[in-house]
Amino acid sequence: MQKEKQGQMWKTAVVFLAVFVWAAIPLITQNTVEASGDDVPVSTITAALRAPNGAVNPHGEAILEIYANNNRELEVEVEDVNLPNGTVLTAFINGSSIGQLTLSFQKGKLKLRTEDGQNVPNVSNGSTVQVRNGNTVLVSGVFSGGASATPSPTVSPSGSPTASPSPNVSPTASPTASPTVSPTASPSPTASDLFAGLTGATINGVLPNGFAQYEFHSSRVELEVRVRQVALPAGTSLNVVVDNVSVGQLILENGGEGRLRLRSDNGQNVPTVVSGSTIRIVNGNTTILSGTFSGASATPSPSPTATPTGSPSPSPSPSFGRFFEAHLTGSQVT
């Protein structure tokens, strides 16, 4: 009798557990779906950091990213700081201290995330940022930008050709009715913005990834390379090779992340990159990540012309190339 009661209790417990799991599935699915959209920044503003005396080094950058769920992330990074390893620097926003960064191989980075419960200061266009060693300002800059991270190109209102004043033209209509408006496309990503996704084989059971972005601005040329989940020791130096020519090195940090940024306005040598250019990340003689640059631009359609019967046929809507960038995170898989 006692065994029967115990068996009945186990059956009841299993039923309750199954009901609980079944009820929790929609909540888990909903949270997963919502989180996927919240991982994409909807707005980004940046500040180029330069030395007060105008020297090329030290230099750096500050980036604020705002996400769809109102989470914010602020990153302040300095490079080529001629001070010993372990030197502690302080970052300031609008004159107020926000945190410290420690130099390693002449580089230092401070990262603040509201998602981690950290205090991220309010930053807007015109906000100032400084990195100081004691009371000495090493680099400073002003935030600007604030545009959406992934703007969707649109067609200007004048892009749709109009037919004759009468919307219903009979087959015998005079051929004099012809549209006079040529479709024009609004601004879209140009061929001067090139992107390369970096892929490679697993390293110590972890699959690395990354990206490279080449931008041609009116005042500068810029190449940025980022790698993630590279399962090699922190401090490992990786060589960046573009079209089989070494252009610089990046140093791995904790977590397998590394970054190289070259800007012509900082006096750095930025390689010429075109669509089809190759990029490799090399450890010694081994290529661990590689990719090929590509780009896109708007392709306006030809101007519409009248047919012999007077029925103008509008040309197709202009098509646009678009760029999408995602910062991907995940658990290590062995």
C-alpha positions, 0 to 999 in steps of 0.5 A: 500500500505504501509503495502504491501511495509513493508511486501515485505521488511521483506521478502527480509530481511529474504531471505538475512539472510537465504543466509548469514547463508547458506554461513557461514555454511562451514566456521563454520564447517571448523573452528570446524574441524580444532580446534578439531585437534589443541587441541592435543599437538604434543610435550611435554617436562618436568622438575622436580623441586627440592630443591637446597639442595636435600631435598624432599620438596619443589618440583614441575614440569614444562611442555611445550606443543606444539600444531599442530597449533604452539600454546604453553602452559607452566605450572610451578607448585610447591608443599609443599612450607612451606610459608604462603598463599598469598606468591608471588613467581617468575618463571624464564626460563634461568635466565629471569623472566616469571611470578609470582605464588601465594601460596595457601595451600603450592601450586602455579601454573603459566600457560601461553598460546599463545592462550590467547595472553600471552608471552610463552618463547622459551624452549628446551631441556637443558633450565633451570627453577627456582622458587624463593622467592625474591632472594632465589631459592626454586626449580630448574630443567632442561627441557628434553624430546621433544618426540611426545605426541602420538607416533605410534608404528611401525614394524621394517624392519625385521618384515616381514618374507621372503619366498623362493628366488623364489616368485612363488613356485609351489605346488611340490616345495621342503620343504627345503625353509623356512624363517629364519627371525622371526618377531620382533616388535619395542618398543610400550607402555608396561604394566607398563604404566597404564591409568584410565579414571575417570567418575561420576555423575553430581554435581550441574548440571555439569558433572565431568571428569578426568584421572589417569596415572601410570608410571614405569620408571627405576629410579622412579614410578609415579602416576598422577591424574587430575580432571576437572569440579568438581562443588564444591567450590575452596579449597575443599579437595578430597581424592584419593583412590586406591584399597580401600586405601587412597593414598593422597588428591588433592585440587580443584582450580578455575574452578573445577580442581585439581591434585595429583602427587606422585613420588618415587624419591621425597620420596613420597609413590606411591601405587602399581598399576596393570591392574585392580586396581581401583581408586576413588575420594571421597568427604567426604563419597561420591565417585564423580569419579571412574575408573579402570586401564588398559594397553597394550603391543606388542604381537609378532606373532610366528616364521613362519614355512615351510609347507610340500609342501615347501610353507612357510606361513608368520605369521600375522603382530604383533599387538600393544596396543596403548594409547591415552590421550586427555585433554577435555574442554567444556562449563558447561551444566545445 
